[in-house]
Amino acid sequence: PTEEAASQSPLFVVLNSQTVQSGYEALASRQQQQQNATENDAVPTEEEDTDLSKVFGGPPDVDSMRARAGVLRVSILRKQLELQELEREILCCSRGGSNAPSADNGFLHSTMEAATHSLSKLSSSTNVLLRKLTRVHKQEGPRNRQWKNVGEYVQHQTKTGIRIVKGLVDNPERLTYLVDPETPSLVPHVPAILTRLDKLEDHVAPILERVLNNRRHLASVEPYLDEIMERFDDIEPHLPWILDNIDTLAPYTGLLLKHIDELLIYADADAHEMSKGTRYDLAEQLLPFLEYYVSKLDVVGPHLPLLRPHVPLLLKHNRIAKVSPHIDRLFARGYSDLSASANMDVLLFWFGWTLRIPGLPRLFFALPWSPRIVSFLANRLPKRFVRGYCSGISCTVDENYGSFWNNLVKS
């Protein structure tokens, strides 16, 4: 069904229009009574006061609630139709097909496509397992040197898997969390999951409860599960905080993974940045602005390492809330010019006061040459007043921070 067909359904139109109309009439009637009482400077009678109390914190107004319910039904229907269309496009694109599904595709053709897609995932997951076994065999990195050989590693993972299964059997309520429509999609990723059982053991219960359990997060996480398992050594120390904020983070899994090394710099707070005494104080303060940044990470990403020392200054006086809507203009020059992020402390020292003037940041960043002005000022403004004897020190990086930066596949 299409949105137009659903919205033009006679029963839907009649019921919704009657609901909204009755609700708006009730609200209009009470607002008119309130206006008349104000204009006449009259003290409301007991009957009028009772009527007004229904509008202002009194008993619930059924008509208003029905009106709101009608509006929500329309909004939900539109969102569901949009979600269905996006899921169809994602399915077609991920399988290498066209964006528009063909009407001639039969059941056999669809089944073959699904099987091919699952085999592709299984192949990718198996490669994660093989790369891990190779690293253990060659004793690459300190984490892989704890095993004397591949056999000892496999034996340890097997024992861990048995403990995990035993924990599920001893706690049957956790098995109910597996009743999720997306659970079968985990099957092709089993080889990659097996490589990290020792790291996953302590997090099984919260993962089942917050990612599965019909929370609808698995659909966002599953396409990137192999990459997550590949970089799980870096992710696992922060997994409890990630799971606590999974509702906010899950929809942006792919975008966050694409810039994982840049973002991990922000995972820990220094002692002077801890407002609540936890290592994630800085990350929690930045969380409300996540939506601004994830959609522009390709632009902002190169600046994140250089911007990290200046984040406390951005949080001061809530400057970050005023700068965030214009972040794509502030860092529009990408890798070609990193002076704005490297000298953010200098810019805030000289021009931080302008952020307190309503409308001025928006007016400035609306100028087509504003990124060049920011770059010019960042390079030319005096730094000695800000950095003292360190004014001659500059932060620089070479191109893309190295070939292993943001690499989701460990060779």
Phi, psi and omega in degrees: 000146178260163180299320183295318180295319181294318183287340181264005177299128185304314182296318180298315182295315183296309183297315183292318181294321178294320181295311182295318182296315181296322179294315181293324177296319179296317179295318181297320180298316181289323177295323178293320178297319179296319181295318179297319180296322179292317182294326182273359182049037182262148176278125183300142175287174181297322181292318180292322180297322178295321180293319180292330181295336178289334179275321185251083170078010179272207178301149183298143178268107185296320181297318179295320179295322178294323177297314179297320179298322178296317178296318180296323179299317179296316181296316180296319179299315179296318179295321179296319178295320178295318179297317179298318179295318178296319180295323176295317180294319178298317181297316180294315182292319182292337178263005177078017179264187178281164181289337182253119180293141182278143180285343183274353180292119180269183182296319181296318180296317179296321179295319179295320178297315180297319180294319178297318180295319179293321178295324177297316177296318180296320178296316178296319180294320179296323178297325176299316179297315182295320178295322177295316179296323179294318180294323177294318181296321182271000179057045181273122178084154183296329182290335182266349180279350179287347178256134180289327180202175182295324181300317179295322178296314180296319179297318180295317180294324179296315178297322178296317178300321179296318178296321180296315179296319179297321178296324177291321179293320180287341179234079185301335181296334178291331179295332179293336179292340180284351177282077182228137183299339182263358183304317179303336181291348179281342186303312180296344183265005183303315179303318179293321180295323181298333181289342186239022182301323181294328178278331184278340189306315183285350186245008184300311184299308180295329178294315179298320185284322190257336180262316176270231174055033179058033179272354176068018178272336185297328179297330178276330185270323188305318181299341183245016187295323179296318178295323178297316179294326178297321182256021187293334177299326179275331184277322189304321179300337182255006186298320178303317179292322178298317180292327177295332182244027185297328180298327180276322189273326188305315182300340184252023186306310183298316181292322180291321179295327182298335181234041189298317183291324177294321183283330180296339177297332183269001185290326182249142177258143174286169185301320182282354180259358184272104178276334181245002177085014178244158183291344182255017179302317181294314180298321181291328176289331180273345185303319180298341182258012183301318184298325178297320192269323185296326180284349182234024184295330178296330177274315185280332186314309181300337184271345188300316179297322180285334181280340186305315181293342185260002182299319177303325177291326178290327179285337180293135182058022179056036180297327184297327179293331181273335180271327188306317180298343183246018188296327180291332177279324181296321182246034187295340186272000172055223181294335185294337181207109181254016186293327182297315181285322181293331183243031181298326179296324179291316180298318181290327179296317184273327187234011179300330181295334181293337180290343180274353180270115183302132175085342184291315177301318180296320179295318182294312184286351174284343179291136183295334182258015181301321178299323179289324178296315179299316180297318180297313181294321181297327181272338188253337183294145178299135183255345185296326180293337184263314189253355179063232182287351179266013185296337181275355181272132179234149178265126179224155175224158180258113174049251188253032175067009180114159186289341182264002181288130181057028179276117183268356178236110181280121180279000000 
